[in-house]
Amino acid sequence: SASVFSSQKPKSELVRTSLRLLTSSAYRLQSECRKALPAEPSPAPDIQLVTQQVIQCAYDIAKAAKQLVTITTKENNN
C-alpha cells in the first residue's frame, strides 16, 4: 500500500506518520500470523494473545488507511 505513495514525496507529516503506521502494522500482522502457525516442534502459541495482537494490528491498519483517505481527499480538494 505504501508503494502507492513512494513515487511522490508525501506532502505532510501526517501522511508520513500514517504511512509508517500502515507499514509497521502490516509487518506486525504478518509476524503475529506466523506465530499462530508455528513450525514443529515449537510449543503451542497462546492463541488468545495472538488473536488479540492480530485484532490490534488489523485495527491499526484500518486506522492508518482511514487517515490516508481523509488526508489525501482534503489535499486533492484544495
N, C-alpha and C positions, 0 to 999 in steps of 0.2 A: 504494500500500500504506500509506504513512504517513498518508493521509487517514482511515483507519480509526480512528486514534488522535487525530485532531485535535479531535473533539468533547469529549474529556476530557483534562485535563492529565495527562501521564504521571506515575505515582507515584514513579518512581525515576530517578536519574541514569543508571543502567544502561539503562533503557528509552529515555531521550532519546539516549544515546550510540548505541544500536543503530539507532534511527530515523535519526539523522544518517548513520551508515554506510550504511544501506539506501538512503537518498535520494541521497547523493553517489555511491555506486557505480552506481546506476541512471542518473544523469546521465552518468557516465564511460562506461558501457556504450554509451549512445546515441551519444556523441561518437566512441568508437572504431569503432562500426559504420559511422558516416558516413564515417570515413577509409577504410574498406575499399571504399567505392563513390564514389571521387572524381569530381567533375564534370570534364568535358573542358575544357581540355587540361591539367589538372593532371598532374604526374609521378606515375607509379605508386607506390602506397604500399608500404612494407616489410611485406608480408603476414605474414611470420613475427613481426615485432614487434607488429603489430596483433592477430594471433591470440593472442599471449601476454597482451596487455593485456585482450582480451575474456575470456580464461580467468580472469585475476585478478579482473576486475570481477564475473564470474559467481560466483566463489568468495566474494568479499566479500558479495555479495547473499545467498548461501546461508547464510553465517556469521551475518549480521545477522538473517535470518529465523529461524534456529535459536535465536539468543539471545532474540529476542522471544517465541517459542513457549515456551521454557524459563521465562523471567521471568513471563510472563502466566499460565502454568499454575501456577507457585508462588504468585503473588499471589491467584489465584482459589481456590486450595485453603486459603488462610489465613483 
